[in-house]
Amino acid sequence: MQLANFKKVFFEELSDFYPDTEVQSFYFMLTQQFLGKSRLELALEPECEILEEQRNQFQDALDRLKIHEPIQHILERSEFFGLTFKVSKEVLIPRPETEELVSWILEDFSSEEKLIRILDIGSGSGCIPISLAKNLSSAEVHSWDVSAEALKIAEFNAKFNNLGVNFQLKDILETKDLEQEFDVIVSNPPYVRNLEKKEMHANVLNHEPALALYVDDKDPLIFHRKISELAAKNLKVGGSLYFEINQYLGAETLEIVRRFGFEAGLKKDIFGNDRMLRAIKKNEGAL
Ligand SMILES: C[S@@+](CC[C@H](N)C(=O)[O-])C[C@H]1O[C@@H](n2cnc3c(N)ncnc32)[C@H](O)[C@@H]1O
């Protein structure tokens, strides 16, 4: 079969589901993945033929896109901070906002020459700890998650990118003490309230892990509060706590960290939403 014939079907069938520019971007990601050909190579080969097996791969991708499966699940990978990460339905697909959080930490610590001990809470794909390990040569990076399936993916990603991160299976809500002192604690914990689900797209609602995303409407800052409490005990004096936060709860999240004695401020993401928080521990035993 000629690829051009499949292309016609692909664009026609997806036109009811996605804008044209997105369909185009999906198409070229898939041709790169299944045929190993770039957009330019395809333009030079208008009569490109595909095998039956490749036609089946494209058809399967088309069917999955029609039920709003994220393209990253179909490709089984995503890019974050210039690195490639394996992803599956067990882990959150790394988001650009989280790259901004990592950038903030790097701005603050990239000129540091002494050992920096970092703890990331909620590993997911491992995107935060692995990009910190890649870009901070003096860092010792730890990362914890309650999901054994997520940790398998995160461990795979650390090996794939040739970086060392100490991953551990831990439920942070059941943790009483971090058992060692850290210079930096970072977390992008679950923070989406059930009442916000109506703003979300089917690709997230139906295909990304609930464990990574949602919190109870009645206590949406449960993770930020618990992690602040642990950080107040186990961050070194002068150490920093970084959070990704719910854009609607900036003031409330700030209030929590300040209550634990931190000096803190918010930062907006590229869309102008309150998305990050940095808190600095000024005194011993801030509580
Ligand atoms: C919003 S995702 C963030 C994943 C990744 N850090 C990222 O930025 O893409 C939150 C992560 O927290 C983990 N998590 C949820 N509840 C947890 C708990 N009680 N203890 C530790 N990790 C938890 C989830 O499994 C998920 O991987």
The ligand as an ORCA input file, in Angstrom:
! r2SCAN-3c Opt
* xyz 0 1
  C       1.874     14.400     39.727
  S       2.727     12.839     39.686
  C       4.375     13.443     39.414
  C       5.258     12.479     38.711
  C       6.590     13.073     38.261
  N       7.354     13.593     39.371
  C       6.347     14.187     37.254
  O       6.562     15.355     37.598
  O       5.942     13.888     36.131
  C       2.686     12.385     41.402
  C       3.425     11.096     41.759
  O       3.240     10.904     43.177
  C       3.056      9.525     43.437
  N       2.309      9.378     44.690
  C       0.962      9.429     44.899
  N       0.682      9.207     46.195
  C       1.867      9.024     46.826
  C       2.235      8.727     48.177
  N       1.301      8.606     49.136
  N       3.547      8.580     48.478
  C       4.503      8.693     47.517
  N       4.212      8.966     46.221
  C       2.920      9.121     45.878
  C       2.294      9.014     42.221
  O       2.445      7.605     42.081
  C       2.922      9.846     41.102
  O       3.987      9.145     40.495
*
